[in-house]
Amino acid sequence: MFRVAIVGSGPAGVYAVEALTRRGDVAVDVFDRLPSPFGLVRYGVAPDHPKIRSISAALTGVLEHPDVRFLGNVDVGRDISLAELRSYYDAILVASGAAVDRRLGVPGEDLAGSFSATEFVAWYNGHPDAPIDAFTVDARSVAVVGMGNVAVDVVRLLAKTADDLRSTDMPDHVLAVLERSHVTDIHMVGRRGPAHAKFTTRELRELGEIANADVLVDEAELELDPVSEQLLATQPATRRNLDVLRGWATRQPSGRPRRLHLRFWQRPVEVVGDRRVAGLRTEHTQLDEAGNVVGTGHIFTIDAQMVLRSVGYRGLPVPGLPFDERTATVPNDEGRVVGTKGPETGLYVAGWIKRGPTGVIGTNKHDARQTVASMLEDAPNLPPAPVRDPEAVLALLAERGVVAVDWAGWLAIELAEVELGQQRGSARARITQRDALLQAAMRGVIPQTTPAGGDGP
Ligand SMILES: Cc1cc2nc3c(=O)[nH]c(=O)nc-3n(C[C@H](O)[C@H](O)[C@H](O)COP(=O)(O)OP(=O)(O)OC[C@H]3O[C@@H](n4cnc5c(N)ncnc54)[C@H](O)[C@@H]3O)c2cc1C
């Protein structure tokens, strides 16, 4: 067997497994630093989007292949180095994602009450690294900076009531905080115009369907400059967004408890406040002839006691791999890692760490296939790993006291989450803390159904 280690069990890692196992002579170990698989499908996608979350069912099928082992709760770089992995695997594919947020780079960004959307998303999705008490939502008014789908998720979840979300798997402590939320106004702030917004029409439309909130758009901010007109003419999705926004601009608010203000052409220049956030200062912007955003000098202050920035993600360097600080990705040629002296033998990347944080879940499929094609093309010339015993790497981890969560462990976590959900009347509820996840994983043997007439596993 050709032995491959994959670092990261998000969509990119799992789609790579799918492409590799098609061959029939490849054994794959998938490492993840979390006890659970699926990366941002579990910890990014919003809980009120069950259809998108259900992609995990297809990913499950891939990881249940007999030639695949899942090894969760193993941080590559901390628990075992890439150099060590090379003793056990003929090739290594890193699909570690882009885990940290980009900063606004304005004064006041670190005041209490100013957060990244990454922190908020991690908290409401019950990520084991997110402290349970990270958020209180005492703010009356929240400014969300950014005009992408993640910003839309954050705005939507702040606008909904806890009752709207109770049937999801949102953790109890999050529902309890949202139940006590004081929020009345949510300002979604973008530094460019509506034609440049990154959200998709389906996600945008959903904001207008929230029973608890009115959407407010200033017609003047929808006026189009020549650059925007051109975008509209060439991009049907942009036109659809504009149609939705124009429809809202003509609506009268109907007095719902919460208001969503969509604010275009506003560049954040300062998070104001004395220790705590008291507002977001913005400068009105426009495009210059070259299409660059420039300030007009008109300054506003948006009333806000909480600021959430959602202006993109950055990959983190992976110890042992080259890293391009400018793009926050690993330099590569069709997935082959490229160091200063050329391609690094046997090392590959896929997903966000390869191409940056763009695209939807499905984009990673094509991306991972490209990398696997490169790997399989190289395979005949790669030096075989010196250690061929598949148990050896497990023994090394055990020796170091690393509790690796295998597939049975993950199934035990799933079962425990279903049981937890049943206690509160939802299909499932998240277990959030790492210790509790590990406990659930270790709880034991998964009930196995024996196929009729078979001898059992
Ligand atoms: C908040 C948010 C919401 C989103 N919602 C949607 C949506 O609704 N629909 C959609 O199509 N797309 C959505 N996306 C985009 C989608 O999630 C990404 O395209 C996709 O997850 C990227 O896949 P990836 O495998 O590169 O990274 P990830 O999904 O981030 O997976 C990386 C994995 O690597 C693991 N890892 C990292 N470092 C290590 C290490 N040192 N050792 C071991 N394991 C490690 C991580 O734990 C993680 O499991 C969303 C993104 C975000 C941020």
The ligand as an SDF file (V2000), in Angstrom:
LIG
                    3D

 53 58  0  0  0  0  0  0  0  0999 V2000
  -17.8280   30.8530    9.5500 C   0  0  0  0  0  0  0  0  0  0  0  0
  -17.8160   30.1250    8.2290 C   0  0  0  0  0  0  0  0  0  0  0  0
  -18.9960   29.6820    7.6860 C   0  0  0  0  0  0  0  0  0  0  0  0
  -19.0020   29.0150    6.4610 C   0  0  0  0  0  0  0  0  0  0  0  0
  -20.1860   28.6120    5.9430 N   0  0  0  0  0  0  0  0  0  0  0  0
  -20.2030   28.0040    4.7370 C   0  0  0  0  0  0  0  0  0  0  0  0
  -21.4350   27.5890    4.1750 C   0  0  0  0  0  0  0  0  0  0  0  0
  -22.5120   27.7900    4.7670 O   0  0  0  0  0  0  0  0  0  0  0  0
  -21.4060   26.9730    2.9400 N   0  0  0  0  0  0  0  0  0  0  0  0
  -20.2240   26.7650    2.2690 C   0  0  0  0  0  0  0  0  0  0  0  0
  -20.2360   26.2070    1.1670 O   0  0  0  0  0  0  0  0  0  0  0  0
  -19.0300   27.1490    2.8020 N   0  0  0  0  0  0  0  0  0  0  0  0
  -19.0000   27.7590    4.0040 C   0  0  0  0  0  0  0  0  0  0  0  0
  -17.8000   28.1600    4.5240 N   0  0  0  0  0  0  0  0  0  0  0  0
  -16.5530   27.8520    3.7850 C   0  0  0  0  0  0  0  0  0  0  0  0
  -16.0620   26.4020    4.0440 C   0  0  0  0  0  0  0  0  0  0  0  0
  -16.2440   26.0980    5.3960 O   0  0  0  0  0  0  0  0  0  0  0  0
  -14.6030   26.2590    3.6010 C   0  0  0  0  0  0  0  0  0  0  0  0
  -14.5710   26.3740    2.1830 O   0  0  0  0  0  0  0  0  0  0  0  0
  -13.9750   24.9160    3.9780 C   0  0  0  0  0  0  0  0  0  0  0  0
  -14.2650   24.5170    5.2850 O   0  0  0  0  0  0  0  0  0  0  0  0
  -12.4400   24.9630    3.8000 C   0  0  0  0  0  0  0  0  0  0  0  0
  -11.9740   23.6530    3.9420 O   0  0  0  0  0  0  0  0  0  0  0  0
  -10.5360   23.2730    4.5200 P   0  0  0  0  0  0  0  0  0  0  0  0
  -10.5440   21.7920    4.6210 O   0  0  0  0  0  0  0  0  0  0  0  0
   -9.4700   23.9320    3.7350 O   0  0  0  0  0  0  0  0  0  0  0  0
  -10.4550   23.9400    5.9890 O   0  0  0  0  0  0  0  0  0  0  0  0
  -11.2280   23.6270    7.3400 P   0  0  0  0  0  0  0  0  0  0  0  0
  -12.6480   23.3090    7.1300 O   0  0  0  0  0  0  0  0  0  0  0  0
  -10.8970   24.7640    8.2390 O   0  0  0  0  0  0  0  0  0  0  0  0
  -10.5180   22.3100    7.9180 O   0  0  0  0  0  0  0  0  0  0  0  0
   -9.2010   22.3410    8.4290 C   0  0  0  0  0  0  0  0  0  0  0  0
   -9.0450   21.2290    9.4670 C   0  0  0  0  0  0  0  0  0  0  0  0
   -7.6630   21.1180    9.8020 O   0  0  0  0  0  0  0  0  0  0  0  0
   -7.5510   20.8970   11.1850 C   0  0  0  0  0  0  0  0  0  0  0  0
   -6.2090   21.3140   11.6080 N   0  0  0  0  0  0  0  0  0  0  0  0
   -5.7060   22.5690   11.5770 C   0  0  0  0  0  0  0  0  0  0  0  0
   -4.4390   22.5700   12.0370 N   0  0  0  0  0  0  0  0  0  0  0  0
   -4.1490   21.2840   12.3620 C   0  0  0  0  0  0  0  0  0  0  0  0
   -2.9910   20.6570   12.9200 C   0  0  0  0  0  0  0  0  0  0  0  0
   -1.8750   21.3500   13.2290 N   0  0  0  0  0  0  0  0  0  0  0  0
   -3.0300   19.3240   13.1500 N   0  0  0  0  0  0  0  0  0  0  0  0
   -4.1450   18.6030   12.8490 C   0  0  0  0  0  0  0  0  0  0  0  0
   -5.2660   19.1630   12.3320 N   0  0  0  0  0  0  0  0  0  0  0  0
   -5.2610   20.4970   12.0880 C   0  0  0  0  0  0  0  0  0  0  0  0
   -8.6710   21.7360   11.7680 C   0  0  0  0  0  0  0  0  0  0  0  0
   -9.0210   21.3330   13.0860 O   0  0  0  0  0  0  0  0  0  0  0  0
   -9.7890   21.4930   10.7600 C   0  0  0  0  0  0  0  0  0  0  0  0
  -10.5800   20.3790   11.1200 O   0  0  0  0  0  0  0  0  0  0  0  0
  -17.7810   28.8120    5.7560 C   0  0  0  0  0  0  0  0  0  0  0  0
  -16.5860   29.2810    6.2990 C   0  0  0  0  0  0  0  0  0  0  0  0
  -16.5990   29.9310    7.5240 C   0  0  0  0  0  0  0  0  0  0  0  0
  -15.3010   30.4350    8.0880 C   0  0  0  0  0  0  0  0  0  0  0  0
  1  2  1  0
  2  3  1  0
  2 52  2  0
  3  4  2  0
  4  5  1  0
  4 50  1  0
  5  6  2  0
  6  7  1  0
  6 13  1  0
  7  8  2  0
  7  9  1  0
  9 10  1  0
 10 11  2  0
 10 12  1  0
 12 13  2  0
 13 14  1  0
 14 15  1  0
 14 50  1  0
 15 16  1  0
 16 17  1  0
 16 18  1  0
 18 19  1  0
 18 20  1  0
 20 21  1  0
 20 22  1  0
 22 23  1  0
 23 24  1  0
 24 25  2  0
 24 26  1  0
 24 27  1  0
 27 28  1  0
 28 29  2  0
 28 30  1  0
 28 31  1  0
 31 32  1  0
 32 33  1  0
 33 34  1  0
 33 48  1  0
 34 35  1  0
 35 36  1  0
 35 46  1  0
 36 37  1  0
 36 45  1  0
 37 38  2  0
 38 39  1  0
 39 40  1  0
 39 45  2  0
 40 41  1  0
 40 42  2  0
 42 43  1  0
 43 44  2  0
 44 45  1  0
 46 47  1  0
 46 48  1  0
 48 49  1  0
 50 51  2  0
 51 52  1  0
 52 53  1  0
M  END
$$$$
